[in-house]
Amino acid sequence: MSTAKYDCIIVGTGPAGIFAAWELCNNSNLKILMLEKGRDINARYCHLA
């Protein structure tokens, strides 16, 4: 079993988690892991108001 190393782990990929990951990816060289127990991000949808 191998061990992966991450600089930042984001638990929850709701709007805040996704935005945090986006900002970290665009403004740093950190290795990021995102964890979510819900639906895959491609299976989500947002109703327009």
PyMOL Python script that loads the backbone (N, CA, C, O; Angstrom):
from pymol import cmd

cmd.read_pdbstr("""\
ATOM      1  N   MET A   1       0.851  -1.186   0.000  1.00  0.00           N
ATOM      2  CA  MET A   1       0.000   0.000   0.000  1.00  0.00           C
ATOM      3  C   MET A   1       0.888   1.237   0.000  1.00  0.00           C
ATOM      4  O   MET A   1       1.757   1.380   0.860  1.00  0.00           O
ATOM      5  N   SER A   2       0.675   2.119  -0.947  1.00  0.00           N
ATOM      6  CA  SER A   2       1.470   3.345  -1.011  1.00  0.00           C
ATOM      7  C   SER A   2       0.764   4.471  -0.268  1.00  0.00           C
ATOM      8  O   SER A   2      -0.452   4.447  -0.077  1.00  0.00           O
ATOM      9  N   THR A   3       1.534   5.434   0.137  1.00  0.00           N
ATOM     10  CA  THR A   3       0.987   6.580   0.853  1.00  0.00           C
ATOM     11  C   THR A   3       1.155   7.826  -0.002  1.00  0.00           C
ATOM     12  O   THR A   3       2.241   8.103  -0.511  1.00  0.00           O
ATOM     13  N   ALA A   4       0.077   8.567  -0.151  1.00  0.00           N
ATOM     14  CA  ALA A   4       0.128   9.823  -0.906  1.00  0.00           C
ATOM     15  C   ALA A   4       0.293  10.977   0.074  1.00  0.00           C
ATOM     16  O   ALA A   4      -0.201  10.918   1.200  1.00  0.00           O
ATOM     17  N   LYS A   5       0.977  12.008  -0.350  1.00  0.00           N
ATOM     18  CA  LYS A   5       1.182  13.189   0.493  1.00  0.00           C
ATOM     19  C   LYS A   5       0.516  14.387  -0.172  1.00  0.00           C
ATOM     20  O   LYS A   5       0.675  14.621  -1.370  1.00  0.00           O
ATOM     21  N   TYR A   6      -0.229  15.135   0.627  1.00  0.00           N
ATOM     22  CA  TYR A   6      -0.927  16.324   0.139  1.00  0.00           C
ATOM     23  C   TYR A   6      -0.611  17.500   1.045  1.00  0.00           C
ATOM     24  O   TYR A   6      -0.398  17.329   2.246  1.00  0.00           O
ATOM     25  N   ASP A   7      -0.580  18.690   0.469  1.00  0.00           N
ATOM     26  CA  ASP A   7      -0.376  19.907   1.244  1.00  0.00           C
ATOM     27  C   ASP A   7      -1.682  20.394   1.850  1.00  0.00           C
ATOM     28  O   ASP A   7      -1.688  21.026   2.906  1.00  0.00           O
ATOM     29  N   CYS A   8      -2.781  20.101   1.182  1.00  0.00           N
ATOM     30  CA  CYS A   8      -4.092  20.592   1.615  1.00  0.00           C
ATOM     31  C   CYS A   8      -5.143  19.537   1.300  1.00  0.00           C
ATOM     32  O   CYS A   8      -5.163  18.983   0.201  1.00  0.00           O
ATOM     33  N   ILE A   9      -6.017  19.261   2.266  1.00  0.00           N
ATOM     34  CA  ILE A   9      -7.135  18.345   2.058  1.00  0.00           C
ATOM     35  C   ILE A   9      -8.420  19.126   2.287  1.00  0.00           C
ATOM     36  O   ILE A   9      -8.613  19.717   3.350  1.00  0.00           O
ATOM     37  N   ILE A  10      -9.297  19.129   1.293  1.00  0.00           N
ATOM     38  CA  ILE A  10     -10.577  19.823   1.387  1.00  0.00           C
ATOM     39  C   ILE A  10     -11.664  18.772   1.522  1.00  0.00           C
ATOM     40  O   ILE A  10     -11.840  17.928   0.643  1.00  0.00           O
ATOM     41  N   VAL A  11     -12.393  18.830   2.633  1.00  0.00           N
ATOM     42  CA  VAL A  11     -13.473  17.879   2.893  1.00  0.00           C
ATOM     43  C   VAL A  11     -14.787  18.569   2.558  1.00  0.00           C
ATOM     44  O   VAL A  11     -15.165  19.556   3.190  1.00  0.00           O
ATOM     45  N   GLY A  12     -15.471  18.041   1.564  1.00  0.00           N
ATOM     46  CA  GLY A  12     -16.727  18.632   1.117  1.00  0.00           C
ATOM     47  C   GLY A  12     -16.498  19.440  -0.145  1.00  0.00           C
ATOM     48  O   GLY A  12     -15.697  20.374  -0.164  1.00  0.00           O
ATOM     49  N   THR A  13     -17.212  19.068  -1.200  1.00  0.00           N
ATOM     50  CA  THR A  13     -17.029  19.775  -2.466  1.00  0.00           C
ATOM     51  C   THR A  13     -18.292  20.514  -2.872  1.00  0.00           C
ATOM     52  O   THR A  13     -18.722  20.480  -4.025  1.00  0.00           O
ATOM     53  N   GLY A  14     -18.867  21.178  -1.888  1.00  0.00           N
ATOM     54  CA  GLY A  14     -19.955  22.097  -2.192  1.00  0.00           C
ATOM     55  C   GLY A  14     -19.352  23.349  -2.799  1.00  0.00           C
ATOM     56  O   GLY A  14     -18.167  23.362  -3.132  1.00  0.00           O
ATOM     57  N   PRO A  15     -20.134  24.394  -2.949  1.00  0.00           N
ATOM     58  CA  PRO A  15     -19.621  25.624  -3.558  1.00  0.00           C
ATOM     59  C   PRO A  15     -18.365  26.172  -2.872  1.00  0.00           C
ATOM     60  O   PRO A  15     -17.429  26.595  -3.552  1.00  0.00           O
ATOM     61  N   ALA A  16     -18.335  26.171  -1.546  1.00  0.00           N
ATOM     62  CA  ALA A  16     -17.169  26.706  -0.833  1.00  0.00           C
ATOM     63  C   ALA A  16     -15.936  25.835  -1.043  1.00  0.00           C
ATOM     64  O   ALA A  16     -14.841  26.357  -1.255  1.00  0.00           O
ATOM     65  N   GLY A  17     -16.099  24.515  -0.987  1.00  0.00           N
ATOM     66  CA  GLY A  17     -14.968  23.615  -1.186  1.00  0.00           C
ATOM     67  C   GLY A  17     -14.404  23.693  -2.589  1.00  0.00           C
ATOM     68  O   GLY A  17     -13.188  23.694  -2.779  1.00  0.00           O
ATOM     69  N   ILE A  18     -15.290  23.758  -3.573  1.00  0.00           N
ATOM     70  CA  ILE A  18     -14.841  23.854  -4.962  1.00  0.00           C
ATOM     71  C   ILE A  18     -14.123  25.179  -5.200  1.00  0.00           C
ATOM     72  O   ILE A  18     -13.086  25.210  -5.861  1.00  0.00           O
ATOM     73  N   PHE A  19     -14.666  26.270  -4.668  1.00  0.00           N
ATOM     74  CA  PHE A  19     -14.031  27.576  -4.852  1.00  0.00           C
ATOM     75  C   PHE A  19     -12.679  27.624  -4.151  1.00  0.00           C
ATOM     76  O   PHE A  19     -11.721  28.179  -4.689  1.00  0.00           O
ATOM     77  N   ALA A  20     -12.593  27.045  -2.946  1.00  0.00           N
ATOM     78  CA  ALA A  20     -11.316  27.011  -2.223  1.00  0.00           C
ATOM     79  C   ALA A  20     -10.275  26.238  -3.030  1.00  0.00           C
ATOM     80  O   ALA A  20      -9.135  26.684  -3.161  1.00  0.00           O
ATOM     81  N   ALA A  21     -10.658  25.091  -3.567  1.00  0.00           N
ATOM     82  CA  ALA A  21      -9.731  24.294  -4.373  1.00  0.00           C
ATOM     83  C   ALA A  21      -9.311  25.054  -5.627  1.00  0.00           C
ATOM     84  O   ALA A  21      -8.141  25.037  -6.009  1.00  0.00           O
ATOM     85  N   TRP A  22     -10.261  25.711  -6.256  1.00  0.00           N
ATOM     86  CA  TRP A  22      -9.977  26.502  -7.470  1.00  0.00           C
ATOM     87  C   TRP A  22      -8.937  27.584  -7.177  1.00  0.00           C
ATOM     88  O   TRP A  22      -7.965  27.745  -7.916  1.00  0.00           O
ATOM     89  N   GLU A  23      -9.157  28.314  -6.098  1.00  0.00           N
ATOM     90  CA  GLU A  23      -8.223  29.381  -5.730  1.00  0.00           C
ATOM     91  C   GLU A  23      -6.843  28.824  -5.391  1.00  0.00           C
ATOM     92  O   GLU A  23      -5.828  29.375  -5.819  1.00  0.00           O
ATOM     93  N   LEU A  24      -6.803  27.732  -4.624  1.00  0.00           N
ATOM     94  CA  LEU A  24      -5.515  27.137  -4.269  1.00  0.00           C
ATOM     95  C   LEU A  24      -4.780  26.626  -5.505  1.00  0.00           C
ATOM     96  O   LEU A  24      -3.564  26.791  -5.611  1.00  0.00           O
ATOM     97  N   CYS A  25      -5.485  26.022  -6.420  1.00  0.00           N
ATOM     98  CA  CYS A  25      -4.858  25.509  -7.647  1.00  0.00           C
ATOM     99  C   CYS A  25      -4.315  26.632  -8.523  1.00  0.00           C
ATOM    100  O   CYS A  25      -3.249  26.501  -9.124  1.00  0.00           O
ATOM    101  N   ASN A  26      -5.043  27.719  -8.589  1.00  0.00           N
ATOM    102  CA  ASN A  26      -4.637  28.831  -9.452  1.00  0.00           C
ATOM    103  C   ASN A  26      -3.588  29.737  -8.834  1.00  0.00           C
ATOM    104  O   ASN A  26      -2.904  30.463  -9.555  1.00  0.00           O
ATOM    105  N   ASN A  27      -3.444  29.711  -7.509  1.00  0.00           N
ATOM    106  CA  ASN A  27      -2.562  30.670  -6.843  1.00  0.00           C
ATOM    107  C   ASN A  27      -1.458  30.023  -6.016  1.00  0.00           C
ATOM    108  O   ASN A  27      -0.838  30.692  -5.190  1.00  0.00           O
ATOM    109  N   SER A  28      -1.206  28.743  -6.221  1.00  0.00           N
ATOM    110  CA  SER A  28      -0.146  28.083  -5.461  1.00  0.00           C
ATOM    111  C   SER A  28       0.309  26.836  -6.203  1.00  0.00           C
ATOM    112  O   SER A  28      -0.267  26.451  -7.221  1.00  0.00           O
ATOM    113  N   ASN A  29       1.335  26.225  -5.680  1.00  0.00           N
ATOM    114  CA  ASN A  29       1.824  24.954  -6.219  1.00  0.00           C
ATOM    115  C   ASN A  29       1.526  23.821  -5.254  1.00  0.00           C
ATOM    116  O   ASN A  29       2.234  22.815  -5.232  1.00  0.00           O
ATOM    117  N   LEU A  30       0.478  23.982  -4.455  1.00  0.00           N
ATOM    118  CA  LEU A  30       0.126  22.976  -3.460  1.00  0.00           C
ATOM    119  C   LEU A  30      -0.500  21.752  -4.114  1.00  0.00           C
ATOM    120  O   LEU A  30      -1.185  21.853  -5.131  1.00  0.00           O
ATOM    121  N   LYS A  31      -0.253  20.603  -3.516  1.00  0.00           N
ATOM    122  CA  LYS A  31      -0.896  19.361  -3.953  1.00  0.00           C
ATOM    123  C   LYS A  31      -2.162  19.210  -3.121  1.00  0.00           C
ATOM    124  O   LYS A  31      -2.097  19.136  -1.894  1.00  0.00           O
ATOM    125  N   ILE A  32      -3.320  19.166  -3.789  1.00  0.00           N
ATOM    126  CA  ILE A  32      -4.616  19.238  -3.112  1.00  0.00           C
ATOM    127  C   ILE A  32      -5.398  17.950  -3.321  1.00  0.00           C
ATOM    128  O   ILE A  32      -5.410  17.380  -4.412  1.00  0.00           O
ATOM    129  N   LEU A  33      -6.052  17.503  -2.251  1.00  0.00           N
ATOM    130  CA  LEU A  33      -6.964  16.365  -2.310  1.00  0.00           C
ATOM    131  C   LEU A  33      -8.341  16.859  -1.901  1.00  0.00           C
ATOM    132  O   LEU A  33      -8.491  17.519  -0.873  1.00  0.00           O
ATOM    133  N   MET A  34      -9.352  16.537  -2.712  1.00  0.00           N
ATOM    134  CA  MET A  34     -10.736  16.886  -2.381  1.00  0.00           C
ATOM    135  C   MET A  34     -11.498  15.605  -2.079  1.00  0.00           C
ATOM    136  O   MET A  34     -11.416  14.637  -2.835  1.00  0.00           O
ATOM    137  N   LEU A  35     -12.241  15.595  -0.972  1.00  0.00           N
ATOM    138  CA  LEU A  35     -13.029  14.432  -0.566  1.00  0.00           C
ATOM    139  C   LEU A  35     -14.503  14.798  -0.523  1.00  0.00           C
ATOM    140  O   LEU A  35     -14.875  15.858  -0.020  1.00  0.00           O
ATOM    141  N   GLU A  36     -15.343  13.910  -1.058  1.00  0.00           N
ATOM    142  CA  GLU A  36     -16.790  14.138  -1.065  1.00  0.00           C
ATOM    143  C   GLU A  36     -17.495  12.800  -0.979  1.00  0.00           C
ATOM    144  O   GLU A  36     -17.129  11.858  -1.682  1.00  0.00           O
ATOM    145  N   LYS A  37     -18.498  12.706  -0.128  1.00  0.00           N
ATOM    146  CA  LYS A  37     -19.244  11.453  -0.023  1.00  0.00           C
ATOM    147  C   LYS A  37     -20.503  11.456  -0.885  1.00  0.00           C
ATOM    148  O   LYS A  37     -21.132  10.413  -1.061  1.00  0.00           O
ATOM    149  N   GLY A  38     -20.871  12.603  -1.417  1.00  0.00           N
ATOM    150  CA  GLY A  38     -22.083  12.719  -2.224  1.00  0.00           C
ATOM    151  C   GLY A  38     -21.857  12.334  -3.673  1.00  0.00           C
ATOM    152  O   GLY A  38     -20.932  11.590  -4.000  1.00  0.00           O
ATOM    153  N   ARG A  39     -22.717  12.854  -4.533  1.00  0.00           N
ATOM    154  CA  ARG A  39     -22.656  12.556  -5.970  1.00  0.00           C
ATOM    155  C   ARG A  39     -21.396  13.109  -6.610  1.00  0.00           C
ATOM    156  O   ARG A  39     -20.803  14.078  -6.137  1.00  0.00           O
ATOM    157  N   ASP A  40     -21.005  12.464  -7.700  1.00  0.00           N
ATOM    158  CA  ASP A  40     -19.886  12.930  -8.499  1.00  0.00           C
ATOM    159  C   ASP A  40     -20.187  14.342  -9.002  1.00  0.00           C
ATOM    160  O   ASP A  40     -21.343  14.672  -9.267  1.00  0.00           O
ATOM    161  N   ILE A  41     -19.182  15.152  -9.130  1.00  0.00           N
ATOM    162  CA  ILE A  41     -19.388  16.547  -9.540  1.00  0.00           C
ATOM    163  C   ILE A  41     -20.051  16.638 -10.916  1.00  0.00           C
ATOM    164  O   ILE A  41     -20.783  17.591 -11.182  1.00  0.00           O
ATOM    165  N   ASN A  42     -19.808  15.667 -11.784  1.00  0.00           N
ATOM    166  CA  ASN A  42     -20.433  15.678 -13.112  1.00  0.00           C
ATOM    167  C   ASN A  42     -21.909  15.300 -13.066  1.00  0.00           C
ATOM    168  O   ASN A  42     -22.631  15.529 -14.036  1.00  0.00           O
ATOM    169  N   ALA A  43     -22.367  14.728 -11.962  1.00  0.00           N
ATOM    170  CA  ALA A  43     -23.765  14.313 -11.830  1.00  0.00           C
ATOM    171  C   ALA A  43     -24.608  15.353 -11.097  1.00  0.00           C
ATOM    172  O   ALA A  43     -25.799  15.137 -10.873  1.00  0.00           O
ATOM    173  N   ARG A  44     -24.007  16.470 -10.725  1.00  0.00           N
ATOM    174  CA  ARG A  44     -24.731  17.520 -10.000  1.00  0.00           C
ATOM    175  C   ARG A  44     -25.330  18.525 -10.967  1.00  0.00           C
ATOM    176  O   ARG A  44     -24.901  18.639 -12.115  1.00  0.00           O
ATOM    177  N   TYR A  45     -26.320  19.243 -10.488  1.00  0.00           N
ATOM    178  CA  TYR A  45     -26.895  20.316 -11.288  1.00  0.00           C
ATOM    179  C   TYR A  45     -27.360  21.424 -10.349  1.00  0.00           C
ATOM    180  O   TYR A  45     -27.583  21.203  -9.159  1.00  0.00           O
ATOM    181  N   CYS A  46     -27.497  22.595 -10.905  1.00  0.00           N
ATOM    182  CA  CYS A  46     -27.931  23.760 -10.136  1.00  0.00           C
ATOM    183  C   CYS A  46     -29.047  24.443 -10.925  1.00  0.00           C
ATOM    184  O   CYS A  46     -28.863  24.814 -12.084  1.00  0.00           O
ATOM    185  N   HIS A  47     -30.187  24.602 -10.294  1.00  0.00           N
ATOM    186  CA  HIS A  47     -31.304  25.280 -10.952  1.00  0.00           C
ATOM    187  C   HIS A  47     -31.010  26.772 -11.068  1.00  0.00           C
ATOM    188  O   HIS A  47     -30.466  27.380 -10.146  1.00  0.00           O
ATOM    189  N   LEU A  48     -31.366  27.342 -12.185  1.00  0.00           N
ATOM    190  CA  LEU A  48     -31.226  28.782 -12.361  1.00  0.00           C
ATOM    191  C   LEU A  48     -32.428  29.466 -11.746  1.00  0.00           C
ATOM    192  O   LEU A  48     -33.560  29.002 -11.885  1.00  0.00           O
ATOM    193  N   ALA A  49     -32.177  30.571 -11.065  1.00  0.00           N
ATOM    194  CA  ALA A  49     -33.275  31.293 -10.412  1.00  0.00           C
ATOM    195  C   ALA A  49     -34.053  32.123 -11.401  1.00  0.00           C
ATOM    196  O   ALA A  49     -35.012  32.796 -11.022  1.00  0.00           O
TER     197      ALA A  49
END
""", "prot")
cmd.dss("prot")
cmd.show_as("cartoon", "prot")
cmd.util.cbc("prot")
cmd.orient("prot")
